[in-house]
Amino acid sequence: MTAGVVSAGSGAGSAKDHDGPGHADDASSANAAGRLTAPSICWYGDDFTGATDTLAEVARAGLRGLLFLGVPTPEQLRRAGPLDAIGIAGAARAMSPTDMETELRSVGRFMAGTGARVLHYKCCSTFDSAPHVGSIGVAIRELRRHLPNRLVPIVGGQPSIGRYCSFAQLFARAGAAPEVYRIDRHPVMSQHPVTPMHEADLRRHLAAQGLEGIRSVPHIAYPRLRGAGDAGASGASGAPGAPGAIGAMGAMGAMGATGAMGAMGATGAMGANDVAQLDAWIDDLINTSDGPVLFDVTDDEQLAVIGRLIWRAAASAPLLAVGPSSVQQALARAAAFERDASVFQRNHGLAGPDGTTAEHRGKIAGRDAAAFLPSGEAPLPAASGPVLVMAGSLSPVTARQIAASTRYTHQPLKVQALLESPTYVAEQVRLATAALAQGHNVLVHTDRPDQAVTSGQAASAARATAQLAAAIITASAQAGTRLARVGIAGGDTSSQATLALGLWGLQFRCVLAPGVTVSVARSDNSVVDGVELMLKGGQMGGDDLFDRLVMGVG
C-alpha cells in the first residue's frame, strides 16, 4: 500500500494567507507537513468511526495516509514520514456550534497550510446533524474561510453502503438489510436520540443550519454522452438518466490509470467529442457556481463525474468538499480518467473556457490524480489472543450483532451504575480482566434504557464506556495479558475511547465490513501502540461482525 509522494503545488498558500495570523502550533505543524510532502488531500472526520472509513478509502486508492487524532505536532508528522493524504479524526458531530468553530478553525489553518488541493469535511453518510449540535452548516462556513475556492461540492450519497441521493432527497438502508428508506422515515435515523432526521431534502436540512441557497444537481442532469452500449441499448451500463459517460468513466476508474484512454478508444466508449463535452459541462458548472452545490448520487458510477469535477475545480484553487467517504471514492474513480484525459487534451491543444490550456490544468489535476492508484489489501488473520469488544451503541443494528455473537463471554453493563458507582466500575474491570486472562474473548455491552436518553446522558455514557474499555486494556496488560485486538462499537464511544487510550494516530489495517475499518493504533503508550483497533458506528456491519473480528477475514 504505497504510492509515490506527489507535490500539490503552492496554490493553497499558507494558513496565514487565508486567515490572518495563525496559531503558532498550527503553522509549525503545517510547515513541517509541507517540508515532508505536500499531500494531495486532507480530510477531517466529524466522528472517529467515519474518519477511519475514509482512511480505508484513501488506502484502497493506493495513497499513503495517516489519521491523526488532532492537529498533528511537527514530531508526529516527522514520525509518520511522507504522506499523500492527511486525516484528522474529530468529534464535531457531537459539538455545539461554538465548540465546532474553535475546533475547525485550528484544523482549517493546518490543512490549508499543507498545500493540499482538496480538503474533505467527512460527515456521516446519513447527514444526521442539527443547528445546535454537529452542524454541517457551521463546518462549511468555518472551513471555507481558509480556502480560496468558492465552490463547495456536497456529495449526497454513498451507494457502496446503501446511501442514495435523488433529486436532493436522501435515502438509506438500515444496517445490512436490503430495504431502502427515505431518511425521514428511516427506522433508526428518524428516531436518533441526538440528531433525529426529520427532513429528507438535504437542501432544506442544511438550510436550517444556516446554509442557504444550495444549488442542486440532479442525477438526470449529468452529461449524456456516447457510450459503448448506446447503439440500440442506451444506458445499459450507466446510471438512470446518464447512460453513456457515466458507464464509460466508471469502467475507466475500475480498470486503473494505465492505458485507460487507450482501452476506451479501442472499444469506442468515449472519444474526443465525449471528453470535450464532459469537460465543457463540468467547466460551465464550475464557472456558474459560487457556493455549495449538492450532487445527487444514485449509482457508484456517477462518482467518476463528480470526482473529475472536484479535481478540475481544485486545479485552479484548493477547495472544500463535503460528504461521506464517497468523496474519496469519487476522487479515486476519476483519477485515471483525469490523468489520461488531460494527456488527450494536451495532444489536441484544447483550452478551457477561462482561457487556460488543458496542459496547464492537467499538470495540476493529473499530478494529484496520479497518486490514486489501485492498492491491494492484506487479510486479517484470526486473532492470536483474546479479543475485547466494548459496545456502547444503542442502535438496533449493534443489538443484533451482540445477540448474534457466539465467540465471546458476554458482560452486560448497567449504564446508571456505571455512571454513579466507582465500586461497580472496578468490579466490571475485574470481571473482564479475569476472563481475558483465561483466554476468553469478552464482549462488554451497555443495556438499553427503558426511556429515551438525552444528548447529555448519551455523551456521559459514551465517556464512561470508553474509560471502562481503557481501564480493562490497562489492567489486562498489568496482569500479563497485553491485548492485540480490540473493537469499539458506537460513534461517540469510539471517539471517547481513542482519547481515553491516549492515541495520536491510526494507520489503515483492513476493511472488516463495508463502512467498518480495522486500524493500527499509534501511541506513545506501549500498551496500546500497535493494537489492531476496530471502530464502528452503530449502523454499520452485518450481524456476524463481532465474530468476524475474532475469526479474521481474507
C-alpha positions in Angstrom: 0.0 0.0 0.0 2.5 2.6 -1.2 2.3 5.3 -3.7 4.7 7.9 -5.0 4.8 11.1 -3.0 3.3 13.9 -5.1 3.6 17.6 -4.9 0.3 19.5 -4.7 1.9 22.8 -5.6 1.8 26.1 -3.8 -1.7 27.3 -4.8 -3.1 26.9 -1.3 -0.6 29.4 0.2 -0.1 29.4 3.9 -2.7 29.4 6.7 -1.7 33.0 7.4 -2.6 34.0 3.9 -6.2 32.9 4.4 -7.0 33.6 8.0 -4.7 36.2 9.3 -2.1 35.4 12.0 -2.5 31.6 12.8 -1.7 29.7 15.9 2.0 29.0 16.1 1.4 25.3 16.7 -0.9 25.0 13.7 1.5 26.9 11.5 4.6 25.0 12.6 2.8 21.7 12.0 1.6 22.7 8.6 5.1 23.9 7.7 6.5 20.6 8.9 4.0 18.7 6.7 5.0 20.9 3.8 8.7 20.1 4.2 8.0 16.4 4.3 5.5 16.2 1.4 2.6 18.3 0.1 -0.4 15.9 0.3 -3.0 15.8 -2.5 -5.8 15.7 0.0 -6.6 16.3 3.7 -9.7 15.2 5.4 -11.4 15.9 8.7 -13.9 13.3 10.1 -16.7 14.7 12.3 -16.5 11.5 14.3 -13.8 8.8 14.7 -15.6 5.9 13.1 -16.4 7.9 9.9 -12.8 9.1 9.8 -11.5 5.6 9.8 -13.8 4.6 7.0 -12.3 7.5 4.9 -8.9 6.2 5.9 -9.8 2.9 4.3 -10.9 4.6 1.1 -7.6 6.5 1.0 -5.7 3.3 1.4 -7.7 1.5 -1.2 -6.8 4.2 -3.6 -3.1 3.5 -3.1 -2.3 6.6 -1.0 0.0 6.6 2.0 -2.2 8.2 4.6 -2.4 8.5 8.3 -5.3 9.5 10.5 -4.3 11.8 13.3 -6.4 12.3 16.4 -6.0 16.1 16.5 -3.9 18.6 14.6 -0.5 16.8 14.4 2.6 18.1 16.0 5.8 18.5 14.0 7.2 15.5 15.8 4.2 13.3 14.9 4.5 14.3 11.3 8.2 13.5 11.3 7.5 10.1 12.7 4.7 9.5 10.2 7.0 10.2 7.2 5.9 11.3 3.8 2.2 11.2 3.4 -0.1 11.6 0.3 -3.1 12.1 2.5 -3.5 13.5 6.0 -6.6 12.9 8.1 -7.8 14.3 11.4 -10.4 12.5 13.4 -12.5 14.9 15.4 -15.7 14.9 17.3 -17.5 17.9 15.7 -20.6 15.7 15.2 -21.3 16.0 18.9 -20.2 19.6 19.4 -22.1 22.8 19.8 -21.6 25.5 17.1 -19.2 27.5 19.3 -17.1 24.4 20.0 -17.1 23.4 16.4 -15.8 26.8 15.3 -13.0 26.6 17.7 -12.1 23.1 16.7 -12.3 23.7 13.0 -10.5 27.0 13.0 -7.4 25.2 14.1 -8.0 22.4 11.6 -8.6 24.8 8.7 -5.4 26.7 9.4 -3.3 23.5 9.5 -4.9 21.9 6.4 -4.7 25.0 4.3 -1.1 25.3 5.2 -0.2 21.8 3.9 -0.8 22.8 0.3 -3.4 20.1 -0.3 -5.7 20.7 -3.3 -8.8 19.1 -1.6 -9.9 19.5 2.0 -12.7 17.0 2.7 -15.1 17.5 5.6 -16.3 14.0 6.2 -19.8 13.9 7.6 -22.0 10.9 8.3 -23.5 9.3 5.2 -26.9 9.9 6.7 -26.1 13.6 7.2 -27.6 13.5 10.7 -26.9 16.9 12.3 -28.8 19.8 13.7 -28.4 23.6 14.1 -27.4 23.1 17.8 -25.2 20.1 17.5 -22.8 18.8 14.8 -24.0 21.5 12.4 -22.7 20.8 8.9 -23.6 24.4 8.1 -21.2 25.7 10.8 -18.5 23.4 9.5 -18.8 24.7 5.9 -18.9 28.3 7.0 -15.7 27.9 9.1 -13.6 25.7 6.8 -14.3 27.6 3.6 -12.8 30.7 5.2 -9.4 29.0 4.9 -9.6 28.1 1.2 -9.7 30.4 -1.8 -12.1 28.4 -4.0 -15.8 29.5 -3.5 -17.2 26.2 -4.9 -18.2 23.7 -2.2 -19.2 20.4 -3.7 -21.5 18.3 -1.4 -21.7 14.6 -2.4 -25.1 13.4 -1.3 -24.9 9.7 -1.3 -22.6 6.6 -0.9 -24.1 3.7 -2.7 -21.4 1.2 -1.5 -23.1 1.3 1.9 -26.7 1.8 0.8 -26.9 5.7 0.9 -28.6 7.4 -2.1 -29.5 10.9 -3.0 -32.1 11.5 -5.7 -33.4 15.0 -6.5 -31.8 16.1 -3.3 -33.7 13.6 -1.3 -31.7 11.3 0.9 -32.4 7.5 1.2 -30.6 4.9 3.3 -30.6 1.2 4.2 -30.9 0.2 7.8 -27.8 -1.9 8.6 -27.2 -4.8 6.2 -31.0 -5.3 5.4 -31.8 -4.7 1.7 -34.8 -2.3 2.2 -34.1 1.4 1.5 -35.9 4.1 3.4 -36.3 7.8 2.8 -34.2 9.2 5.7 -37.1 10.9 7.5 -38.9 7.5 7.6 -35.8 5.5 8.4 -36.5 3.2 11.4 -33.3 4.3 13.2 -32.2 7.7 11.9 -35.7 9.3 12.1 -35.5 8.4 15.8 -31.9 9.1 16.5 -31.6 10.2 20.2 -29.4 13.2 19.5 -29.9 14.3 15.8 -33.1 12.7 14.5 -33.6 13.2 10.8 -37.0 14.7 10.1 -36.2 16.2 6.7 -35.2 14.2 3.7 -34.5 17.1 1.4 -30.8 17.9 2.1 -31.2 21.5 0.8 -33.9 22.2 3.4 -32.0 20.2 6.1 -28.8 22.2 5.6 -30.7 25.5 5.2 -31.9 25.0 8.7 -28.3 25.1 9.7 -27.7 28.4 8.0 -26.6 27.2 4.6 -29.0 28.9 2.3 -29.0 28.9 -1.5 -27.7 25.4 -2.1 -27.6 24.6 -5.8 -28.8 21.1 -6.6 -27.5 19.0 -9.5 -30.0 16.1 -10.1 -28.6 12.8 -11.4 -30.6 13.2 -14.7 -28.6 16.4 -15.4 -25.3 14.5 -15.7 -24.0 14.6 -19.3 -25.5 12.0 -21.7 -22.5 11.1 -23.8 -21.9 8.3 -26.3 -21.1 5.1 -24.5 -20.4 1.5 -25.6 -24.0 0.5 -25.0 -25.6 3.5 -26.7 -26.1 1.8 -30.1 -29.5 0.4 -29.6 -29.3 -0.3 -25.9 -28.6 3.2 -24.5 -27.8 3.2 -20.8 -27.2 -0.4 -20.2 -24.0 0.2 -18.3 -24.7 3.6 -16.9 -27.0 5.1 -14.2 -30.5 6.2 -14.9 -30.5 9.4 -17.0 -26.8 9.4 -17.8 -26.0 6.1 -19.6 -23.0 6.9 -21.7 -20.4 8.9 -20.0 -21.2 7.6 -16.5 -20.8 3.9 -17.6 -17.6 4.6 -19.5 -16.0 6.6 -16.8 -16.9 4.1 -14.2 -15.2 1.4 -16.3 -12.1 3.5 -16.6 -11.9 4.2 -12.9 -12.3 0.5 -12.2 -9.5 -0.6 -14.6 -6.9 1.8 -13.3 -4.9 4.6 -14.8 -2.5 2.9 -17.2 -3.9 2.6 -20.6 -7.5 3.6 -19.7 -8.0 6.1 -22.5 -6.5 3.6 -25.0 -8.9 1.0 -23.8 -11.8 3.3 -24.1 -10.7 4.4 -27.6 -10.4 0.8 -28.7 -14.0 0.0 -27.6 -15.4 3.2 -28.9 -16.9 4.0 -25.5 -15.5 7.6 -25.4 -13.9 9.8 -28.0 -12.6 13.3 -28.4 -16.1 14.8 -28.5 -17.1 12.9 -25.4 -14.2 14.2 -23.4 -14.7 17.8 -24.6 -18.4 17.7 -24.0 -18.0 16.3 -20.5 -15.4 18.9 -19.6 -17.4 21.7 -21.1 -20.3 20.6 -18.8 -18.0 20.5 -15.8 -16.4 23.8 -16.5 -19.7 25.5 -17.1 -21.0 24.3 -13.7 -17.7 25.4 -12.0 -17.9 28.8 -13.6 -21.5 29.4 -12.7 -21.4 28.2 -9.1 -20.4 30.4 -6.2 -21.0 28.4 -3.0 -22.4 25.0 -2.0 -23.5 22.6 -4.8 -25.3 19.4 -3.9 -24.7 16.4 -6.2 -27.2 13.5 -6.5 -25.7 10.0 -6.3 -27.9 7.1 -7.2 -25.2 4.8 -8.6 -21.5 4.3 -7.9 -20.5 5.0 -11.4 -21.8 8.6 -11.1 -19.0 9.3 -8.7 -16.4 9.4 -11.5 -18.1 12.5 -13.0 -18.3 14.2 -9.6 -14.6 13.3 -8.8 -13.5 14.7 -12.2 -15.3 17.9 -11.4 -13.7 18.2 -8.0 -10.2 17.6 -9.4 -10.7 20.2 -12.2 -12.1 22.8 -9.8 -9.2 22.2 -7.3 -6.7 22.6 -10.1 -7.4 26.3 -10.2 -7.6 26.8 -6.4 -7.8 24.5 -3.4 -11.4 23.7 -2.3 -13.6 22.3 0.4 -15.6 19.2 -0.5 -18.3 17.9 1.9 -19.9 14.5 2.2 -19.3 10.9 3.3 -16.4 8.7 2.2 -17.9 8.7 -1.3 -15.9 12.0 -1.8 -12.7 9.9 -1.7 -14.3 7.2 -3.8 -15.2 9.9 -6.4 -11.6 11.2 -6.5 -10.2 7.7 -6.9 -12.7 6.7 -9.6 -11.9 9.9 -11.6 -8.2 9.8 -11.2 -7.4 7.5 -14.2 -9.8 9.4 -16.4 -8.4 12.8 -15.1 -4.8 11.9 -15.9 -5.3 10.2 -19.3 -8.0 12.7 -20.5 -5.7 15.6 -19.7 -3.0 13.9 -21.8 -5.5 13.6 -24.6 -6.5 17.3 -24.3 -2.9 18.4 -24.3 -2.3 16.4 -27.5 -5.2 18.2 -29.1 -4.5 21.7 -27.8 -7.9 22.1 -26.1 -8.2 25.2 -23.9 -10.7 25.7 -21.1 -13.4 28.5 -21.0 -11.2 30.6 -18.8 -8.5 30.7 -21.5 -6.1 28.4 -19.7 -4.9 25.4 -21.7 -5.6 21.9 -20.7 -1.9 21.4 -20.4 -1.8 23.9 -17.5 -4.8 22.4 -15.8 -3.7 18.9 -16.5 -0.3 19.4 -14.8 -2.1 20.1 -11.5 -5.1 17.8 -11.8 -3.2 15.0 -13.4 -0.4 15.2 -11.0 -2.7 15.0 -7.9 -4.8 12.3 -9.5 -1.8 10.2 -10.4 -1.4 9.4 -6.7 -4.7 7.4 -6.8 -3.6 4.0 -8.0 -5.3 0.7 -7.0 -3.9 -1.0 -4.0 -4.1 -4.5 -2.5 -5.3 -5.2 1.0 -3.7 -7.6 3.4 -6.0 -10.1 5.0 -6.8 -10.0 8.7 -5.8 -13.4 10.3 -7.7 -15.0 13.1 -6.9 -13.4 16.5 -3.9 -14.9 18.2 -5.0 -13.9 21.6 -8.2 -12.8 23.4 -10.3 -10.0 21.9 -12.1 -7.3 23.8 -15.2 -5.6 22.3 -16.8 -2.6 24.1 -20.3 -2.0 22.6 -21.6 1.4 23.8 -24.1 1.8 20.9 -27.8 1.7 21.5 -28.5 1.1 17.8 -30.7 -1.9 16.9 -28.0 -2.9 14.4 -25.5 -3.2 17.2 -28.1 -5.0 19.3 -28.4 -7.7 16.6 -24.6 -8.0 16.4 -24.4 -8.6 20.2 -27.2 -11.2 20.1 -25.6 -13.0 17.1 -22.1 -13.2 18.6 -21.1 -16.7 19.7 -17.4 -16.4 20.3 -17.4 -14.1 23.4 -18.1 -14.2 27.1 -20.9 -11.6 27.3 -20.7 -9.0 30.1 -23.8 -6.7 30.2 -23.5 -3.3 31.8 -26.0 -1.3 33.8 -25.3 2.2 32.5 -26.7 4.0 35.5 -24.5 2.1 37.9 -21.5 2.7 35.6 -22.1 6.4 35.9 -22.7 6.5 39.6 -20.7 3.8 41.3 -16.9 3.5 41.3 -17.3 0.2 43.0 -19.4 -1.1 40.2 -16.8 0.1 37.6 -14.0 -1.6 39.5 -15.9 -4.9 39.6 -16.5 -4.7 35.8 -12.8 -4.2 35.2 -12.0 -7.2 37.4 -14.5 -9.5 35.7 -13.3 -8.6 32.2 -9.7 -8.8 33.1 -10.1 -12.3 34.7 -11.9 -13.6 31.6 -9.3 -12.2 29.2 -6.5 -13.7 31.3 -8.2 -17.1 30.9 -8.0 -16.7 27.1 -11.7 -15.8 26.6 -12.9 -13.2 24.2 -15.0 -10.6 26.1 -17.9 -8.6 24.8 -18.9 -5.8 27.2 -22.2 -4.1 26.2 -24.5 -1.5 27.7 -28.1 -2.2 28.4 -30.9 -0.4 26.5 -32.7 2.1 28.7 -36.4 2.0 29.1 -36.8 5.7 28.2 -35.2 7.8 25.5 -31.9 9.3 26.6 -30.9 13.0 26.3 -27.9 14.1 24.4 -26.2 14.8 27.7 -26.9 11.3 29.0 -25.6 9.8 25.8 -22.4 11.8 26.0 -21.9 10.7 29.6 -22.5 7.1 28.8 -20.0 7.2 25.9 -17.3 8.7 28.1 -17.9 6.1 30.8 -17.9 3.1 28.5 -14.8 4.4 26.7 -13.0 4.9 30.1 -14.0 1.4 31.1 -12.5 0.0 27.9 -9.2 1.8 28.6 -9.2 0.6 32.2 -9.7 -3.0 31.1 -6.9 -2.8 28.5 -4.5 -1.3 31.0 -5.5 -3.8 33.8 -5.1 -6.7 31.4 -1.6 -5.6 30.4 -0.6 -5.2 34.1 -1.9 -8.7 34.7 0.2 -10.1 31.9 -2.3 -10.2 29.0 -1.5 -7.4 26.5 -4.4 -7.3 24.1 -3.5 -7.2 20.4 -7.0 -6.7 19.0 -9.9 -4.6 20.4 -13.3 -3.5 19.0 -15.3 -0.4 19.9 -18.9 -0.1 18.8 -20.7 3.3 18.8 -19.5 6.5 17.1 -19.4 8.6 20.3 -17.9 5.7 22.3 -15.2 5.3 19.7 -14.4 9.0 19.8 -14.0 8.9 23.5 -12.1 5.6 23.5 -9.3 7.0 21.3 -8.9 9.9 23.8 -9.0 7.6 26.8 -6.4 5.3 25.3 -4.0 8.2 24.5 -3.8 7.6 20.8 -2.3 10.2 18.4 -2.8 8.4 15.2 -4.4 5.4 13.3 -2.9 3.5 10.3 -5.1 1.5 8.0 -5.1 -2.3 8.5 -8.1 -3.6 6.6 -11.8 -3.4 6.0 -13.8 -5.8 8.1 -17.2 -4.9 6.5 -18.5 -2.1 4.4 -18.1 1.1 6.5 -16.1 -0.8 9.2 -12.3 -0.4 9.3 -9.7 -2.1 11.4 -6.8 0.3 12.1 -3.4 0.0 13.8 -3.2 2.3 16.9 -0.3 4.8 17.1 0.5 6.0 20.6 3.4 6.9 22.9 2.0 4.3 25.3 3.5 0.9 24.6 0.4 -0.9 26.0 -1.8 0.3 23.1 0.7 1.2 20.4 0.3 -1.4 17.6 -3.1 -2.7 18.8 -5.5 -3.7 15.9 -8.5 -1.5 16.6 -11.9 -1.8 15.1 -14.0 1.4 15.5 -17.6 1.2 14.1 -20.6 3.3 14.0 -23.9 2.0 15.4 -25.4 1.5 11.9 -22.5 -0.4 10.3 -21.8 -4.1 9.8 -23.7 -7.4 9.4 -25.0 -9.5 12.3 -21.8 -11.6 12.4 -19.4 -8.6 12.6 -18.1 -9.2 16.1 -17.4 -12.8 15.4 -15.6 -11.8 12.2 -13.3 -9.6 14.3 -12.2 -12.8 16.1 -12.1 -15.2 13.1 -10.4 -12.7 10.7 -11.2 -12.1 7.0 -9.5 -12.9 3.7 
